[in-house]
Amino acid sequence: MSDSLTRAEPVSSEPFAAQGVTITLAPPMARLSLRARDRATLEDLLGRKLPAKIGATAGEIACLGPDEWLLRSAQGAAIPLGEGLPLAVTEISERAVCLIVEGPRAAEVLMAGCPLDLELFASGRATRTIFETVEIILIRSGENRFEVEVWRSFAPWLQLALTTAAAQLR
């Protein structure tokens, strides 16, 4: 019976557009929390280089701490779990969704509730921060494009807050 169940997304998949900003739900993706004291061991396991600097990204991987990375990839991608190695690869795909905020005023919308000055937040950067009181992971994937990872339970509220902020731009 559980094989026939399909998880419904917590927010609408219909894009919202106002004042030069579009807010959309990203397609489902695989998410893995990667932890390792020795980055080289994790790089060997994954067969790719990890960003070394906190806040940096390299392709699908963001460095969130001195020994913590977030890997986001296409659903169904084969990622080795590293059994027996001194590291942790934890599948967290169902924990969060990603809202994409893009357009020339995307940073302004996000700064309505985020304490960071996103005008100084370079493309290719990622950080754990908050929007008002909700924890998010913010990735600037382009000059006018931000990807906002948020836990599923907070996604409806965050989508409403972002769309309200976008609609109120003058």
N, C-alpha and C positions, 0 to 999 in steps of 0.2 A: 504494500500500500504506500509506503513512504517513497518508493521509486516514482510514483506518479505525482508527487507533490512538487510544486514549483514555487520558489520564493518570489514573492511580489516585492518590487522596489518600494521603499518607504516614501518616495517623492514622485511627482509626475515626471514622465519622460518628455512631456511637451516643453519645448524651449520657451523661455521668457525673454522678451526683447523690449527695452525702453531706453531712451536717452543715449543711444549709442553703446549700450551694454547688452550682451546676451548671456543668459545663465541657462546651462543645460546639464542634464545628468549624463555623466560619462558612461560608455558601455561597460558592462560587467568585466572585471579583470581579476587576475590572480594577484594576491598580496602575500608577501612573506616577510616576517620579521627575522632579520639576520643578526646574530650576536656572536662575537668572537673577540677574545683578547688579542689573538694573533691574526691580523688581517690577511697575511699570506696564506694561512691554512684555508680560510674561506675563499680566497681568490683561486686557490688550487682546486677546491671543490667545485666552484662555479665555472671555472675556465675563463674568467674575465677579471679585469682590474676593477677594484672598488674605489670610489672617491675617498681620498685620505683626509680631506679637510671637512670638519663639521659644517654642514650647510651646503656642501657641494653635491652636484649630481653628475652621474655618468650614465647616459642612456636611461635605462629603466631603474637605476639604483640611486637612492638618496642617502647621504650620510647624515644621521640624526644625532649622533653622539660619538664619543671616543671609541666605543666598541659596538655601535648599533647602526644598522642600515635598514632601509625599507626597499624591497624589490617589488615592483609592480610590473606585471607582464600580461600577455594575452591569456585568457582562460584556457586551461588544459595544457599549458606549457609544462614540459617535464623539467623539474628542478630537483636535483639530488638533495636528500635530507641530511647527509653526513653522519649517519649512524656510527657511533664509536669514536668520532672525532671530538676534540675539545671545543665545541661550538654548538650553537642552537639555531636551527632553522625551523621556524614555527609558521604554519599556514594560518593566515588570518583573513582570508578573502572575504568571508561573510560578515566580518566585524564592521566594515566601513563601506561607504559609497563615496564617489567623487563628483563634486559639482564643479563645472568649468565656468569660470567667469571671464569673459573676454570682450574686448572692445576698447576704444580709446579712453574710456572713463572707468575701466575695470578696477584700477588701483584705488580710485576715489570711492567706489562702492565698498570695497573691502575695508578701507580705512574708516568707514562709518562705524565699524565695531572692532577693528583690530588695532592694537596699540603701536604697531610698527609703521615707520615711514616707508611705504612701499615705493615711493619715488626713488629711494636709495637702494632698493632690493633688486639686485641684478638678475637678469635672465639666467636660468640654470641654477638658481639658489633654491634651497628647501629649508624649512624650519618648522618646529613644533611651536605653536603659539595659541592664541585664543581669538575668538570672535565674540565680543561681549563676554559671556562666561563659559562658552563652549570651547573645549579643546579641539584644535584642528591641526592638520599638517598642511602647510601652504607651500606650493611649488610654483615658482614662476617659470613657465615653460616657453614663454615668448615675451616680446616687448609689451604686448597688450593681452596676454593670456595667463591666467592663474588657474591652477588645479587645487581644489580644496578637498582634502580627505577629511571626512567627518564620520563619527560612529553612527550607525543606522538609527539608533534611538533619538539622536539629535538632528538628523537630516531634515525632517519636516519643518522644524523650527528654524534651522539655518536657512533653508530655501526660502521660507517666508521672510526672514529678516533681510536676506540679500535682495530679493525681488522688491521688497518695500523700499530699501535704500536706493535701488536703481530707479524706481518709479518716482522718487522724491528729488532726484537730481534736478538742478535748475540750470 
